[in-house]
Structures are given as structure tokens and as C-alpha cells.
Amino acid sequence: MSKLRVFYQSFCKHAPKHTFLPALQKQPFTQLQVCAYYVLWEVIGMQYVYEAKLVTREFKKEFTYENEPVLQVSIQYPEVALFGNKAAADNINRFYKNNAKAYFTYASTKLLSDAISNYEYARQNKFPFHMYDAVMKYTVTLNANCYLSTYIDQYEYTGGAHGNTVRTSQNFSLKSGRGVLLPQLFPPGVSYRKMILSQIIKMADQNVREGQNIYFDNYKELIIKNFNPKSFNLNPDTVSFYYQQYEIGPYVSGIITFDIPYEAIGAKRPRC
């Protein structure tokens, strides 16, 4: 019992101040009981935020002009539930919901206006009109170890030979509900950009040697020029870095991704 008492007291001495601690201390509890409660809170709380419960929210709408369909909009985004950590969940959900609203506003104004103009032009010149399409979908790459990582693809078809997709990443701490930036994966002062680019070029060179002709001829220069520190996702064993369509390869190559092990670039693995 004495060893347990020493552990509790040592643990609580260095524990961050939680809102429930002052409230407990005002009650008829001993300091040891308060500390024991804190330990249980930390252990159980860690299990609560280990991963998020995700529900897909989706809505679709078809816009017409003169009784003809001109634009189809389809949007999906995740809704997060974190038992025992509502504040973090609310912050994450606020981002996803606002992001979906912003895309719908863009599609229902700018894109719809373009679709109507194209429809009128096609009708006046007796050309076939191809309905516009706007699609937002998300993919989860990691939901474990107190981290959530997703990417959102926004696909638009505006009547050309093919549509175009733009990808954005979302990386969150499930404990704080705040976004995780690339520098946070590395110790302070580390030249992470240089290490990442070295690995990406190494992988691209290997792909070329294996006959994968998916890059432009000057891909090494473009890899460096178009590197975006926001374009990354967390995975269980790797960090994914990607380039948008046309940045380092032709359209047929799509969005090109490089999966690099955490250890290869000195990055910290996701941990609670």
C-alpha cells in the first residue's frame, strides 16, 4: 500500500491541472483519493480517445435550369464522436462541417453560374451540353493512437474531356482536437524537408528504373518545386506525401503518392 501511495503522490505532483481536480479537492476526499481518481481518469480517458467513432454525413442536390439538369452536387464528410472528450470532437466536427458548407456554397454559386452559361452557349450553337458534376468524398488513412488522418478529394466535371480532382489533407490530434502540422512530427531544428524530398526523389528514381513512366521528364525539379508541406497524411506505418494532378506527371498519372516509413525520415509515429 505504501508503494501505491508513493506512486499516486508522485504521479499527481507532475500532473497537469484538470478542471475536475479543484472540484474534488473541495469535497471530503483525501489527497490520495483525488490522485487515484486522476490516474483512473488518465487511463480511461486515453481509451476513450484512442480512436474516434466516425459517421458519414452525406447530401446530394441536382440543380436545373429551364427544366434541364445542369449541375449535380454530392458531398460526404465525417462526423466524429469521442466519448469523454466532447470539446475535441466539436472542434474537429466544426472544421469538417464548415469545409462541406464552403464547398456547397462554391458549387451552388460559381459552378452553377458557369454551368448555366455553358448550357446557354451550347443551346445557341446547337452543341450537346454535358451536365456539370461536383463531388466531395473523404478517405480515412489513420484512426488510431489518438490521431485521425483523412484526405478529401474534390472532383469537378465541367464539360471537357475529363474531370479534375484536387486533394486536401486533414490531420488531427484526438486528445486536443487541433490540427497536426508536418513540423510537429519531427524534433525541433531537424531539416525534415530535405530528408523528405531526398526519399521522394529516391522512390521516383526507382519507379523510373522499373519502367513506370508516370512522371514528366524534369520530375526531380518538379518534385522540389511543387512540394507542399500541407499535402501529407498519417498511416499506421508510413507518412504519405502526394502531388496534385499535373504537378509532376500527366493527367493519366492522377494524384501521385509516396509512402515513406516514419523511421526513414526520422518522424515520430502517432502515439497517445
N, C-alpha and C positions, 0 to 999 in steps of 0.2 A: 504493500500500500504506500509505503514511503517513496518508492521509486516512481509510482504513478503520480504521486503528489508533486514530486520534483519535475516530472515531465510536463504536467499541466502548467505549473507555475512558469517554467522556462518557456514553454510554447506561448503562453499568453503575454509574457513580458515583451516579446518581439512581435506580437500580433498586431495587424492594422486595426484601427478603430472602426468597429461596425456600429450601425445605428442601434442594434438591439442590446449592446453591452451596457451603455449607461442606464437603459431601462431596467435591465436585470439587476444591476447593482443597487437600484433603489428599492428592490424587493428584498424580502427576508431570505436571501441566498448568501451562502458563504462565497468568498473569492474563489475557492476551489471548485464550487459548483458552477460558478459563472465561466470559469476556464474550461470545465468539462463540456459545458454547453457549446462553447466556441469551437472546441475540437470536433464535436459532432456536426456542428454547422458546416465546418470546412469540408469534412469528409462527405457528408450527404450532399452538400451544395456542389461539390465537384462532380458527383454522379449526375446531378440534375443538368449541368451544363456540358457534360461530356460530348453530347451531340444534341442537335435540335430536331424537334418534330416538324416536318415540313408538309404543308398542304398547298396544292397548286390552285391558284385563282386564275380564272380564265374568262374572257368575254370576247364576243365577236360582233361585228356590225357591218352591214352592207349599205353603202351609200348609192343612191340612184340620182339620175338627172334626166328629166323628161321621160320618166318611167323606164329608164335604161340603167342597169347596174354599171357603175363606173369605178367603184373602189370597194375592196373587201379588206377589212381590218381584223386581225386576230392577235390577241395579246395574252401571254401567260406570264405569271410571276409567282414566286414562292411566298407563302405566309409562314412565319416562324413562331413556334411555341417553345418556351424554355421554362420548365417547371421550377419555381423558386427564384426566377430572375426575369421578372416582367419588364423591368426598365431596359435591360439589354435587348430583349425581344422587341419591345416597342420601337427602339431606335433603329434596329435592322429593318423592321417592317415599314417604318416610315420611309426609309430610303427606297425600298422596292416599290411601294405603292406610289410614291411621288414620281419615280422613274417611269412607271407604267402610265401614269396620268400625263406626263410630259410628252411621251411618245404618241399617245392617243390625240392629244391636242395638236401636235405637229401633223399627224396623219389626217385629221379631220379638218384642218385648215389649209396648210400649204400643199400637201399632197393631193387633197380633194380638189383644190383650185386648179392644180396642174392637170389632173385627170379630166376635169370639165373642159378646160381649154383644148386639150388633146382630142377629146371627143368631138367638140365643135369643129375643129380643124379637119378631122377625119371625115365627118359628115359632109362638110362643104366641098371637100375634094374627092368624095366618094372612095375613101380609103377604109379598109376594115379597122375597127377600133378594138384594142385588146384591153380588157379591164385591168386596172391597177390593183396591186396586191401589196399589203403591208403586214408583216408577220414578226412578232416578237416572241422568242422562246428562250427558256433558260435551261442550263445544264449544271448539275452539281458534280464537282470534281472531288470535294472533300467535305465530310460532315462527321468529324471525329476529333478527339483530343482537344476539345474546347475551341475548335476552329470550323468555320463554314466558308467554303470557297465555291463560287459559281461563275459562270460567264453567260452573258446574254447576247444572242445573235439577233440582229435586226435586219430582216430580209425585205427588199423592196423590188417589185417588178413594175416598171413604168412604160412598158410597151416596146422595149428594144429587143435585141436578140436574146438577152438573158437578164436575169435579175442580179442584184448585188447584195452582199452581206457585209455588215460591219459588226465586229465583236467588241464587247467591253467586259472587264473583269470586276468581280466584287469579292473581296476577301475580308472576313470579319472575325473578331475575337468574340466567342460566345459568352465570355465572362464579363467583358466591358460593353459589348455591343458596338464598339468602334471599329473603323476600318483599319486594315493592316497594310502598311506600305512596304515596298520592297526593301528599303534600308533596315527595317526592323528585323529582317531575317538574318542579319549579319552583325558581328561585333563592331563596335564603333571604330571608325578610322580605316575600315577594310575597303580596298578598291574593288568592290563587288562588280561594278560594270565591266571592268577589264576582264575579270575571271569569267563572267557570263558570256561575253562576246567571244572570248577565246574558245569556250566549249561549243558555242553555236556554230562558229566557223569550222571547227574540227568535225562536228557532226555533218555539216553541209558538205564538206570536202569528201567525207566517207560516202555519203549518198551519191555524189557525182561519180566517184570511183566505181560504185556498184551499178552505175548505169541509170540512176534516177535523174533524168533530165527535167527537173521541175523548177529550176531557177533561171533567172536571166544570166547572161554571160558575166556581168560585173556584180554577181551576187555578194561577194565579200565586201565590196564597197557599200552596197545597199544594206547589208546586214548591220553595218556600223551606223550608217546614216539614218536608217529608219527604226533603230532600236527605241522602244518606248517602255520606260520603267513601270508604267501602269498596266502593260499588257502581259500579265502573268497570272497563273493560278497555282494553288497548292494541291498536291496529290498525296496519297499515302507515302510514297517513296521518292517522288520527284517534284520538281518545280517545272511547270510548263510555261515556256515563253513563245509567243506567237507574233506573226506578221500578217497584216491585213492583205486582202486581195490586191494584187499588182505591186506590192511593196518590194518583194524580192523575186517574184515569179509571175508568170502569165495567169490569166483568169482561170484556166483549166486546172491550175495547181491549187486553187482555193486559198483558204487561210492556212498558212504553213506553221506547224507547231514543232517545237523542240522540247523534249522531256529530258531534263537534266537531274541526275541524282543529287540530293541535298549535299552529300559529302564531297561531290566533285567540285563544288563551288564554295565550300565552307559555310553553307547556310544551315541555320538551326531548324531541326524538324519541329513540326507542330506538337506542342505539349501543353497540358493543363498547368 
